Amino acid sequence: MTSAPTITANWEADSGNTWTVPFGGGIGKIVKIGKQPVNAQVSAYYNVEKPEFAPDWQLRLQFQLLFPK
């Protein structure tokens, strides 16, 4: 289970365009590609509160190469 996006505020924006509040979640798993371990995650978030021209949804894909000792 993952949770990454945070609530943000633009204090200089007009009233009603100040906040971005995402709600959602995702999944992740550590897998090996050949001998290389990789942390792969996918998550989706709906922006419950957002500025006028902001997107309704966010999709986050993340791949991290892991180098264990």
mmJSON file of the N, C-alpha and C atoms, coordinates in Angstrom:
{"data_MODEL":{"atom_site":{
"group_PDB":["ATOM","ATOM","ATOM","ATOM","ATOM","ATOM","ATOM","ATOM","ATOM","ATOM","ATOM","ATOM","ATOM","ATOM","ATOM","ATOM","ATOM","ATOM","ATOM","ATOM","ATOM","ATOM","ATOM","ATOM","ATOM","ATOM","ATOM","ATOM","ATOM","ATOM","ATOM","ATOM","ATOM","ATOM","ATOM","ATOM","ATOM","ATOM","ATOM","ATOM","ATOM","ATOM","ATOM","ATOM","ATOM","ATOM","ATOM","ATOM","ATOM","ATOM","ATOM","ATOM","ATOM","ATOM","ATOM","ATOM","ATOM","ATOM","ATOM","ATOM","ATOM","ATOM","ATOM","ATOM","ATOM","ATOM","ATOM","ATOM","ATOM","ATOM","ATOM","ATOM","ATOM","ATOM","ATOM","ATOM","ATOM","ATOM","ATOM","ATOM","ATOM","ATOM","ATOM","ATOM","ATOM","ATOM","ATOM","ATOM","ATOM","ATOM","ATOM","ATOM","ATOM","ATOM","ATOM","ATOM","ATOM","ATOM","ATOM","ATOM","ATOM","ATOM","ATOM","ATOM","ATOM","ATOM","ATOM","ATOM","ATOM","ATOM","ATOM","ATOM","ATOM","ATOM","ATOM","ATOM","ATOM","ATOM","ATOM","ATOM","ATOM","ATOM","ATOM","ATOM","ATOM","ATOM","ATOM","ATOM","ATOM","ATOM","ATOM","ATOM","ATOM","ATOM","ATOM","ATOM","ATOM","ATOM","ATOM","ATOM","ATOM","ATOM","ATOM","ATOM","ATOM","ATOM","ATOM","ATOM","ATOM","ATOM","ATOM","ATOM","ATOM","ATOM","ATOM","ATOM","ATOM","ATOM","ATOM","ATOM","ATOM","ATOM","ATOM","ATOM","ATOM","ATOM","ATOM","ATOM","ATOM","ATOM","ATOM","ATOM","ATOM","ATOM","ATOM","ATOM","ATOM","ATOM","ATOM","ATOM","ATOM","ATOM","ATOM","ATOM","ATOM","ATOM","ATOM","ATOM","ATOM","ATOM","ATOM","ATOM","ATOM","ATOM","ATOM","ATOM","ATOM","ATOM","ATOM","ATOM","ATOM","ATOM","ATOM","ATOM","ATOM","ATOM","ATOM"],
"id":[1,2,3,4,5,6,7,8,9,10,11,12,13,14,15,16,17,18,19,20,21,22,23,24,25,26,27,28,29,30,31,32,33,34,35,36,37,38,39,40,41,42,43,44,45,46,47,48,49,50,51,52,53,54,55,56,57,58,59,60,61,62,63,64,65,66,67,68,69,70,71,72,73,74,75,76,77,78,79,80,81,82,83,84,85,86,87,88,89,90,91,92,93,94,95,96,97,98,99,100,101,102,103,104,105,106,107,108,109,110,111,112,113,114,115,116,117,118,119,120,121,122,123,124,125,126,127,128,129,130,131,132,133,134,135,136,137,138,139,140,141,142,143,144,145,146,147,148,149,150,151,152,153,154,155,156,157,158,159,160,161,162,163,164,165,166,167,168,169,170,171,172,173,174,175,176,177,178,179,180,181,182,183,184,185,186,187,188,189,190,191,192,193,194,195,196,197,198,199,200,201,202,203,204,205,206,207],
"type_symbol":["N","C","C","N","C","C","N","C","C","N","C","C","N","C","C","N","C","C","N","C","C","N","C","C","N","C","C","N","C","C","N","C","C","N","C","C","N","C","C","N","C","C","N","C","C","N","C","C","N","C","C","N","C","C","N","C","C","N","C","C","N","C","C","N","C","C","N","C","C","N","C","C","N","C","C","N","C","C","N","C","C","N","C","C","N","C","C","N","C","C","N","C","C","N","C","C","N","C","C","N","C","C","N","C","C","N","C","C","N","C","C","N","C","C","N","C","C","N","C","C","N","C","C","N","C","C","N","C","C","N","C","C","N","C","C","N","C","C","N","C","C","N","C","C","N","C","C","N","C","C","N","C","C","N","C","C","N","C","C","N","C","C","N","C","C","N","C","C","N","C","C","N","C","C","N","C","C","N","C","C","N","C","C","N","C","C","N","C","C","N","C","C","N","C","C","N","C","C","N","C","C","N","C","C","N","C","C"],
"label_atom_id":["N","CA","C","N","CA","C","N","CA","C","N","CA","C","N","CA","C","N","CA","C","N","CA","C","N","CA","C","N","CA","C","N","CA","C","N","CA","C","N","CA","C","N","CA","C","N","CA","C","N","CA","C","N","CA","C","N","CA","C","N","CA","C","N","CA","C","N","CA","C","N","CA","C","N","CA","C","N","CA","C","N","CA","C","N","CA","C","N","CA","C","N","CA","C","N","CA","C","N","CA","C","N","CA","C","N","CA","C","N","CA","C","N","CA","C","N","CA","C","N","CA","C","N","CA","C","N","CA","C","N","CA","C","N","CA","C","N","CA","C","N","CA","C","N","CA","C","N","CA","C","N","CA","C","N","CA","C","N","CA","C","N","CA","C","N","CA","C","N","CA","C","N","CA","C","N","CA","C","N","CA","C","N","CA","C","N","CA","C","N","CA","C","N","CA","C","N","CA","C","N","CA","C","N","CA","C","N","CA","C","N","CA","C","N","CA","C","N","CA","C","N","CA","C","N","CA","C","N","CA","C","N","CA","C","N","CA","C","N","CA","C"],
"label_alt_id":[null,null,null,null,null,null,null,null,null,null,null,null,null,null,null,null,null,null,null,null,null,null,null,null,null,null,null,null,null,null,null,null,null,null,null,null,null,null,null,null,null,null,null,null,null,null,null,null,null,null,null,null,null,null,null,null,null,null,null,null,null,null,null,null,null,null,null,null,null,null,null,null,null,null,null,null,null,null,null,null,null,null,null,null,null,null,null,null,null,null,null,null,null,null,null,null,null,null,null,null,null,null,null,null,null,null,null,null,null,null,null,null,null,null,null,null,null,null,null,null,null,null,null,null,null,null,null,null,null,null,null,null,null,null,null,null,null,null,null,null,null,null,null,null,null,null,null,null,null,null,null,null,null,null,null,null,null,null,null,null,null,null,null,null,null,null,null,null,null,null,null,null,null,null,null,null,null,null,null,null,null,null,null,null,null,null,null,null,null,null,null,null,null,null,null,null,null,null,null,null,null,null,null,null,null,null,null],
"label_comp_id":["MET","MET","MET","THR","THR","THR","SER","SER","SER","ALA","ALA","ALA","PRO","PRO","PRO","THR","THR","THR","ILE","ILE","ILE","THR","THR","THR","ALA","ALA","ALA","ASN","ASN","ASN","TRP","TRP","TRP","GLU","GLU","GLU","ALA","ALA","ALA","ASP","ASP","ASP","SER","SER","SER","GLY","GLY","GLY","ASN","ASN","ASN","THR","THR","THR","TRP","TRP","TRP","THR","THR","THR","VAL","VAL","VAL","PRO","PRO","PRO","PHE","PHE","PHE","GLY","GLY","GLY","GLY","GLY","GLY","GLY","GLY","GLY","ILE","ILE","ILE","GLY","GLY","GLY","LYS","LYS","LYS","ILE","ILE","ILE","VAL","VAL","VAL","LYS","LYS","LYS","ILE","ILE","ILE","GLY","GLY","GLY","LYS","LYS","LYS","GLN","GLN","GLN","PRO","PRO","PRO","VAL","VAL","VAL","ASN","ASN","ASN","ALA","ALA","ALA","GLN","GLN","GLN","VAL","VAL","VAL","SER","SER","SER","ALA","ALA","ALA","TYR","TYR","TYR","TYR","TYR","TYR","ASN","ASN","ASN","VAL","VAL","VAL","GLU","GLU","GLU","LYS","LYS","LYS","PRO","PRO","PRO","GLU","GLU","GLU","PHE","PHE","PHE","ALA","ALA","ALA","PRO","PRO","PRO","ASP","ASP","ASP","TRP","TRP","TRP","GLN","GLN","GLN","LEU","LEU","LEU","ARG","ARG","ARG","LEU","LEU","LEU","GLN","GLN","GLN","PHE","PHE","PHE","GLN","GLN","GLN","LEU","LEU","LEU","LEU","LEU","LEU","PHE","PHE","PHE","PRO","PRO","PRO","LYS","LYS","LYS"],
"label_asym_id":["A","A","A","A","A","A","A","A","A","A","A","A","A","A","A","A","A","A","A","A","A","A","A","A","A","A","A","A","A","A","A","A","A","A","A","A","A","A","A","A","A","A","A","A","A","A","A","A","A","A","A","A","A","A","A","A","A","A","A","A","A","A","A","A","A","A","A","A","A","A","A","A","A","A","A","A","A","A","A","A","A","A","A","A","A","A","A","A","A","A","A","A","A","A","A","A","A","A","A","A","A","A","A","A","A","A","A","A","A","A","A","A","A","A","A","A","A","A","A","A","A","A","A","A","A","A","A","A","A","A","A","A","A","A","A","A","A","A","A","A","A","A","A","A","A","A","A","A","A","A","A","A","A","A","A","A","A","A","A","A","A","A","A","A","A","A","A","A","A","A","A","A","A","A","A","A","A","A","A","A","A","A","A","A","A","A","A","A","A","A","A","A","A","A","A","A","A","A","A","A","A","A","A","A","A","A","A"],
"label_entity_id":["1","1","1","1","1","1","1","1","1","1","1","1","1","1","1","1","1","1","1","1","1","1","1","1","1","1","1","1","1","1","1","1","1","1","1","1","1","1","1","1","1","1","1","1","1","1","1","1","1","1","1","1","1","1","1","1","1","1","1","1","1","1","1","1","1","1","1","1","1","1","1","1","1","1","1","1","1","1","1","1","1","1","1","1","1","1","1","1","1","1","1","1","1","1","1","1","1","1","1","1","1","1","1","1","1","1","1","1","1","1","1","1","1","1","1","1","1","1","1","1","1","1","1","1","1","1","1","1","1","1","1","1","1","1","1","1","1","1","1","1","1","1","1","1","1","1","1","1","1","1","1","1","1","1","1","1","1","1","1","1","1","1","1","1","1","1","1","1","1","1","1","1","1","1","1","1","1","1","1","1","1","1","1","1","1","1","1","1","1","1","1","1","1","1","1","1","1","1","1","1","1","1","1","1","1","1","1"],
"label_seq_id":[1,1,1,2,2,2,3,3,3,4,4,4,5,5,5,6,6,6,7,7,7,8,8,8,9,9,9,10,10,10,11,11,11,12,12,12,13,13,13,14,14,14,15,15,15,16,16,16,17,17,17,18,18,18,19,19,19,20,20,20,21,21,21,22,22,22,23,23,23,24,24,24,25,25,25,26,26,26,27,27,27,28,28,28,29,29,29,30,30,30,31,31,31,32,32,32,33,33,33,34,34,34,35,35,35,36,36,36,37,37,37,38,38,38,39,39,39,40,40,40,41,41,41,42,42,42,43,43,43,44,44,44,45,45,45,46,46,46,47,47,47,48,48,48,49,49,49,50,50,50,51,51,51,52,52,52,53,53,53,54,54,54,55,55,55,56,56,56,57,57,57,58,58,58,59,59,59,60,60,60,61,61,61,62,62,62,63,63,63,64,64,64,65,65,65,66,66,66,67,67,67,68,68,68,69,69,69],
"pdbx_PDB_ins_code":[null,null,null,null,null,null,null,null,null,null,null,null,null,null,null,null,null,null,null,null,null,null,null,null,null,null,null,null,null,null,null,null,null,null,null,null,null,null,null,null,null,null,null,null,null,null,null,null,null,null,null,null,null,null,null,null,null,null,null,null,null,null,null,null,null,null,null,null,null,null,null,null,null,null,null,null,null,null,null,null,null,null,null,null,null,null,null,null,null,null,null,null,null,null,null,null,null,null,null,null,null,null,null,null,null,null,null,null,null,null,null,null,null,null,null,null,null,null,null,null,null,null,null,null,null,null,null,null,null,null,null,null,null,null,null,null,null,null,null,null,null,null,null,null,null,null,null,null,null,null,null,null,null,null,null,null,null,null,null,null,null,null,null,null,null,null,null,null,null,null,null,null,null,null,null,null,null,null,null,null,null,null,null,null,null,null,null,null,null,null,null,null,null,null,null,null,null,null,null,null,null,null,null,null,null,null,null],
"Cartn_x":[0.85,0.0,0.888,0.539,1.311,0.409,1.012,0.33,1.373,1.276,2.33,1.862,0.901,0.557,0.105,0.405,0.082,-0.862,-1.534,-2.404,-1.511,-1.814,-1.02,-1.921,-1.313,-2.052,-1.213,-1.853,-1.226,-1.892,-1.218,-1.806,-1.994,-1.359,-1.493,-2.597,-3.236,-4.291,-5.604,-6.497,-7.831,-8.586,-9.59,-10.43,-11.057,-11.074,-11.613,-10.574,-9.406,-8.317,-7.087,-7.262,-6.138,-5.66,-6.567,-6.218,-6.209,-5.319,-5.354,-5.35,-6.429,-6.583,-6.815,-5.745,-5.907,-6.389,-7.167,-7.621,-7.479,-6.802,-6.628,-5.583,-4.975,-3.964,-3.413,-2.594,-1.993,-1.357,-0.642,0.042,1.474,2.322,3.702,4.258,5.337,5.963,7.426,8.261,9.664,9.803,10.335,10.521,11.953,12.372,13.699,13.547,14.312,14.437,15.85,15.96,17.272,17.756,18.934,19.451,19.193,18.606,18.412,17.073,17.089,15.829,15.28,13.966,13.283,12.05,11.847,10.628,9.67,8.567,7.597,6.3,5.759,4.523,3.623,2.32,1.333,0.24,-0.192,-1.253,-2.074,-3.315,-4.215,-4.886,-5.077,-5.656,-6.675,-7.824,-8.839,-8.649,-8.609,-8.465,-9.83,-10.097,-11.377,-11.595,-10.557,-10.575,-9.413,-9.653,-8.595,-8.835,-7.769,-7.944,-8.755,-9.26,-10.169,-9.625,-8.378,-7.837,-6.942,-6.982,-6.194,-6.9,-6.154,-6.782,-7.652,-8.644,-9.497,-8.766,-7.876,-7.18,-5.675,-4.943,-3.494,-3.173,-2.259,-1.766,-0.276,0.205,1.62,2.207,3.245,4.0,5.415,5.947,7.288,8.074,9.323,10.263,11.553,12.023,13.28,14.207,15.416,16.441,17.001,17.122,17.632,19.023,19.908,21.296,21.64,21.189,21.484,22.964,23.451,24.864,25.075],
"Cartn_y":[-1.177,0.0,1.229,2.199,3.435,4.635,5.699,6.978,8.062,8.893,9.86,11.303,11.623,13.029,13.68,14.947,15.676,16.823,17.281,18.448,19.67,20.491,21.693,22.921,24.073,25.336,26.422,27.225,28.393,29.617,30.212,31.302,32.571,32.659,33.843,33.698,32.541,32.289,32.947,33.108,33.636,32.672,33.175,32.341,31.23,30.026,28.888,28.188,28.771,28.157,27.911,27.931,27.843,26.408,25.46,24.118,23.073,22.1,20.852,19.726,18.932,17.862,16.539,15.724,14.433,13.341,12.394,11.241,10.003,8.985,7.75,6.863,6.027,5.111,4.273,3.303,2.475,1.237,0.544,-0.682,-0.65,-1.442,-1.547,-2.916,-3.263,-4.56,-4.478,-5.18,-5.295,-6.54,-6.353,-7.446,-7.405,-8.471,-8.498,-8.496,-7.639,-7.641,-8.128,-9.377,-10.013,-10.194,-9.651,-9.701,-8.402,-7.397,-6.071,-5.982,-5.793,-5.572,-4.17,-4.112,-2.858,-2.731,-1.552,-1.238,-0.564,-1.225,-0.708,-0.365,0.842,1.277,1.969,1.827,2.561,3.033,4.264,4.798,5.821,6.016,6.975,7.797,9.071,9.993,10.893,11.05,11.994,13.279,14.412,15.69,16.156,15.916,16.255,17.767,18.514,19.981,20.384,21.315,21.679,23.068,23.711,24.976,24.765,25.833,25.785,24.997,25.175,24.525,23.325,22.826,21.64,20.372,19.286,18.035,17.416,16.632,15.915,14.744,14.084,12.872,13.029,12.259,12.124,10.636,10.278,8.906,8.96,8.139,8.142,6.756,6.715,5.489,5.722,4.765,4.932,3.638,3.782,2.663,3.093,2.322,2.623,1.439,1.708,0.673,0.533,-0.695,-0.942,-1.552,-1.033,-1.519,-1.959,-3.158,-3.64,-3.982,-3.863,-4.193,-5.679],
"Cartn_z":[0.0,0.0,0.0,-0.809,-0.874,-0.646,-0.225,-0.072,-0.209,-1.243,-1.488,-1.643,-2.513,-2.689,-1.384,-1.254,-0.039,-0.351,0.678,0.557,0.376,-0.613,-0.871,-0.883,-0.63,-0.64,-1.298,-2.109,-2.719,-2.081,-1.112,-0.336,-1.153,-2.325,-3.164,-4.214,-4.273,-5.266,-4.837,-5.811,-5.522,-4.616,-3.932,-3.085,-3.932,-3.429,-4.169,-5.03,-5.19,-5.962,-5.094,-3.794,-2.861,-2.642,-2.476,-2.015,-3.119,-2.966,-3.723,-2.696,-2.69,-1.699,-2.436,-2.588,-3.261,-2.3,-2.832,-2.06,-2.931,-2.423,-3.188,-2.549,-3.344,-2.846,-3.977,-3.619,-4.641,-4.06,-4.927,-4.519,-5.044,-4.437,-4.872,-4.55,-5.241,-5.022,-5.438,-4.708,-5.096,-5.96,-7.17,-8.125,-8.632,-9.277,-9.902,-11.411,-12.059,-13.508,-13.779,-14.213,-14.254,-12.831,-12.502,-11.14,-10.374,-11.059,-10.461,-9.728,-8.379,-7.669,-7.97,-8.143,-8.479,-7.59,-7.049,-6.31,-7.297,-7.626,-8.592,-7.858,-8.132,-7.487,-8.5,-8.305,-9.098,-8.14,-8.314,-7.465,-8.243,-7.801,-8.425,-7.331,-7.617,-6.645,-7.327,-6.695,-7.141,-6.341,-7.012,-6.324,-5.836,-4.557,-3.949,-3.984,-3.68,-3.748,-4.637,-5.578,-6.516,-7.093,-7.578,-8.288,-9.575,-10.115,-11.265,-12.463,-12.818,-14.016,-13.698,-12.491,-12.107,-12.59,-12.755,-13.203,-12.111,-12.533,-11.588,-10.947,-11.716,-11.277,-11.393,-10.575,-10.679,-10.762,-11.627,-11.718,-11.461,-10.553,-10.191,-10.444,-11.28,-11.545,-11.034,-10.296,-9.726,-9.853,-10.312,-10.391,-9.741,-8.755,-8.08,-8.22,-8.699,-8.734,-7.325,-6.847,-5.492,-5.579,-4.756,-4.724,-3.305,-2.905,-1.543,-1.401,-0.195,0.082,0.157],
"occupancy":[1.0,1.0,1.0,1.0,1.0,1.0,1.0,1.0,1.0,1.0,1.0,1.0,1.0,1.0,1.0,1.0,1.0,1.0,1.0,1.0,1.0,1.0,1.0,1.0,1.0,1.0,1.0,1.0,1.0,1.0,1.0,1.0,1.0,1.0,1.0,1.0,1.0,1.0,1.0,1.0,1.0,1.0,1.0,1.0,1.0,1.0,1.0,1.0,1.0,1.0,1.0,1.0,1.0,1.0,1.0,1.0,1.0,1.0,1.0,1.0,1.0,1.0,1.0,1.0,1.0,1.0,1.0,1.0,1.0,1.0,1.0,1.0,1.0,1.0,1.0,1.0,1.0,1.0,1.0,1.0,1.0,1.0,1.0,1.0,1.0,1.0,1.0,1.0,1.0,1.0,1.0,1.0,1.0,1.0,1.0,1.0,1.0,1.0,1.0,1.0,1.0,1.0,1.0,1.0,1.0,1.0,1.0,1.0,1.0,1.0,1.0,1.0,1.0,1.0,1.0,1.0,1.0,1.0,1.0,1.0,1.0,1.0,1.0,1.0,1.0,1.0,1.0,1.0,1.0,1.0,1.0,1.0,1.0,1.0,1.0,1.0,1.0,1.0,1.0,1.0,1.0,1.0,1.0,1.0,1.0,1.0,1.0,1.0,1.0,1.0,1.0,1.0,1.0,1.0,1.0,1.0,1.0,1.0,1.0,1.0,1.0,1.0,1.0,1.0,1.0,1.0,1.0,1.0,1.0,1.0,1.0,1.0,1.0,1.0,1.0,1.0,1.0,1.0,1.0,1.0,1.0,1.0,1.0,1.0,1.0,1.0,1.0,1.0,1.0,1.0,1.0,1.0,1.0,1.0,1.0,1.0,1.0,1.0,1.0,1.0,1.0,1.0,1.0,1.0,1.0,1.0,1.0],
"B_iso_or_equiv":[0.0,0.0,0.0,0.0,0.0,0.0,0.0,0.0,0.0,0.0,0.0,0.0,0.0,0.0,0.0,0.0,0.0,0.0,0.0,0.0,0.0,0.0,0.0,0.0,0.0,0.0,0.0,0.0,0.0,0.0,0.0,0.0,0.0,0.0,0.0,0.0,0.0,0.0,0.0,0.0,0.0,0.0,0.0,0.0,0.0,0.0,0.0,0.0,0.0,0.0,0.0,0.0,0.0,0.0,0.0,0.0,0.0,0.0,0.0,0.0,0.0,0.0,0.0,0.0,0.0,0.0,0.0,0.0,0.0,0.0,0.0,0.0,0.0,0.0,0.0,0.0,0.0,0.0,0.0,0.0,0.0,0.0,0.0,0.0,0.0,0.0,0.0,0.0,0.0,0.0,0.0,0.0,0.0,0.0,0.0,0.0,0.0,0.0,0.0,0.0,0.0,0.0,0.0,0.0,0.0,0.0,0.0,0.0,0.0,0.0,0.0,0.0,0.0,0.0,0.0,0.0,0.0,0.0,0.0,0.0,0.0,0.0,0.0,0.0,0.0,0.0,0.0,0.0,0.0,0.0,0.0,0.0,0.0,0.0,0.0,0.0,0.0,0.0,0.0,0.0,0.0,0.0,0.0,0.0,0.0,0.0,0.0,0.0,0.0,0.0,0.0,0.0,0.0,0.0,0.0,0.0,0.0,0.0,0.0,0.0,0.0,0.0,0.0,0.0,0.0,0.0,0.0,0.0,0.0,0.0,0.0,0.0,0.0,0.0,0.0,0.0,0.0,0.0,0.0,0.0,0.0,0.0,0.0,0.0,0.0,0.0,0.0,0.0,0.0,0.0,0.0,0.0,0.0,0.0,0.0,0.0,0.0,0.0,0.0,0.0,0.0,0.0,0.0,0.0,0.0,0.0,0.0],
"pdbx_formal_charge":[null,null,null,null,null,null,null,null,null,null,null,null,null,null,null,null,null,null,null,null,null,null,null,null,null,null,null,null,null,null,null,null,null,null,null,null,null,null,null,null,null,null,null,null,null,null,null,null,null,null,null,null,null,null,null,null,null,null,null,null,null,null,null,null,null,null,null,null,null,null,null,null,null,null,null,null,null,null,null,null,null,null,null,null,null,null,null,null,null,null,null,null,null,null,null,null,null,null,null,null,null,null,null,null,null,null,null,null,null,null,null,null,null,null,null,null,null,null,null,null,null,null,null,null,null,null,null,null,null,null,null,null,null,null,null,null,null,null,null,null,null,null,null,null,null,null,null,null,null,null,null,null,null,null,null,null,null,null,null,null,null,null,null,null,null,null,null,null,null,null,null,null,null,null,null,null,null,null,null,null,null,null,null,null,null,null,null,null,null,null,null,null,null,null,null,null,null,null,null,null,null,null,null,null,null,null,null],
"auth_seq_id":[1,1,1,2,2,2,3,3,3,4,4,4,5,5,5,6,6,6,7,7,7,8,8,8,9,9,9,10,10,10,11,11,11,12,12,12,13,13,13,14,14,14,15,15,15,16,16,16,17,17,17,18,18,18,19,19,19,20,20,20,21,21,21,22,22,22,23,23,23,24,24,24,25,25,25,26,26,26,27,27,27,28,28,28,29,29,29,30,30,30,31,31,31,32,32,32,33,33,33,34,34,34,35,35,35,36,36,36,37,37,37,38,38,38,39,39,39,40,40,40,41,41,41,42,42,42,43,43,43,44,44,44,45,45,45,46,46,46,47,47,47,48,48,48,49,49,49,50,50,50,51,51,51,52,52,52,53,53,53,54,54,54,55,55,55,56,56,56,57,57,57,58,58,58,59,59,59,60,60,60,61,61,61,62,62,62,63,63,63,64,64,64,65,65,65,66,66,66,67,67,67,68,68,68,69,69,69],
"auth_comp_id":["MET","MET","MET","THR","THR","THR","SER","SER","SER","ALA","ALA","ALA","PRO","PRO","PRO","THR","THR","THR","ILE","ILE","ILE","THR","THR","THR","ALA","ALA","ALA","ASN","ASN","ASN","TRP","TRP","TRP","GLU","GLU","GLU","ALA","ALA","ALA","ASP","ASP","ASP","SER","SER","SER","GLY","GLY","GLY","ASN","ASN","ASN","THR","THR","THR","TRP","TRP","TRP","THR","THR","THR","VAL","VAL","VAL","PRO","PRO","PRO","PHE","PHE","PHE","GLY","GLY","GLY","GLY","GLY","GLY","GLY","GLY","GLY","ILE","ILE","ILE","GLY","GLY","GLY","LYS","LYS","LYS","ILE","ILE","ILE","VAL","VAL","VAL","LYS","LYS","LYS","ILE","ILE","ILE","GLY","GLY","GLY","LYS","LYS","LYS","GLN","GLN","GLN","PRO","PRO","PRO","VAL","VAL","VAL","ASN","ASN","ASN","ALA","ALA","ALA","GLN","GLN","GLN","VAL","VAL","VAL","SER","SER","SER","ALA","ALA","ALA","TYR","TYR","TYR","TYR","TYR","TYR","ASN","ASN","ASN","VAL","VAL","VAL","GLU","GLU","GLU","LYS","LYS","LYS","PRO","PRO","PRO","GLU","GLU","GLU","PHE","PHE","PHE","ALA","ALA","ALA","PRO","PRO","PRO","ASP","ASP","ASP","TRP","TRP","TRP","GLN","GLN","GLN","LEU","LEU","LEU","ARG","ARG","ARG","LEU","LEU","LEU","GLN","GLN","GLN","PHE","PHE","PHE","GLN","GLN","GLN","LEU","LEU","LEU","LEU","LEU","LEU","PHE","PHE","PHE","PRO","PRO","PRO","LYS","LYS","LYS"],
"auth_asym_id":["A","A","A","A","A","A","A","A","A","A","A","A","A","A","A","A","A","A","A","A","A","A","A","A","A","A","A","A","A","A","A","A","A","A","A","A","A","A","A","A","A","A","A","A","A","A","A","A","A","A","A","A","A","A","A","A","A","A","A","A","A","A","A","A","A","A","A","A","A","A","A","A","A","A","A","A","A","A","A","A","A","A","A","A","A","A","A","A","A","A","A","A","A","A","A","A","A","A","A","A","A","A","A","A","A","A","A","A","A","A","A","A","A","A","A","A","A","A","A","A","A","A","A","A","A","A","A","A","A","A","A","A","A","A","A","A","A","A","A","A","A","A","A","A","A","A","A","A","A","A","A","A","A","A","A","A","A","A","A","A","A","A","A","A","A","A","A","A","A","A","A","A","A","A","A","A","A","A","A","A","A","A","A","A","A","A","A","A","A","A","A","A","A","A","A","A","A","A","A","A","A","A","A","A","A","A","A"],
"auth_atom_id":["N","CA","C","N","CA","C","N","CA","C","N","CA","C","N","CA","C","N","CA","C","N","CA","C","N","CA","C","N","CA","C","N","CA","C","N","CA","C","N","CA","C","N","CA","C","N","CA","C","N","CA","C","N","CA","C","N","CA","C","N","CA","C","N","CA","C","N","CA","C","N","CA","C","N","CA","C","N","CA","C","N","CA","C","N","CA","C","N","CA","C","N","CA","C","N","CA","C","N","CA","C","N","CA","C","N","CA","C","N","CA","C","N","CA","C","N","CA","C","N","CA","C","N","CA","C","N","CA","C","N","CA","C","N","CA","C","N","CA","C","N","CA","C","N","CA","C","N","CA","C","N","CA","C","N","CA","C","N","CA","C","N","CA","C","N","CA","C","N","CA","C","N","CA","C","N","CA","C","N","CA","C","N","CA","C","N","CA","C","N","CA","C","N","CA","C","N","CA","C","N","CA","C","N","CA","C","N","CA","C","N","CA","C","N","CA","C","N","CA","C","N","CA","C","N","CA","C","N","CA","C","N","CA","C","N","CA","C","N","CA","C"],
"pdbx_PDB_model_num":[1,1,1,1,1,1,1,1,1,1,1,1,1,1,1,1,1,1,1,1,1,1,1,1,1,1,1,1,1,1,1,1,1,1,1,1,1,1,1,1,1,1,1,1,1,1,1,1,1,1,1,1,1,1,1,1,1,1,1,1,1,1,1,1,1,1,1,1,1,1,1,1,1,1,1,1,1,1,1,1,1,1,1,1,1,1,1,1,1,1,1,1,1,1,1,1,1,1,1,1,1,1,1,1,1,1,1,1,1,1,1,1,1,1,1,1,1,1,1,1,1,1,1,1,1,1,1,1,1,1,1,1,1,1,1,1,1,1,1,1,1,1,1,1,1,1,1,1,1,1,1,1,1,1,1,1,1,1,1,1,1,1,1,1,1,1,1,1,1,1,1,1,1,1,1,1,1,1,1,1,1,1,1,1,1,1,1,1,1,1,1,1,1,1,1,1,1,1,1,1,1,1,1,1,1,1,1]
}}}
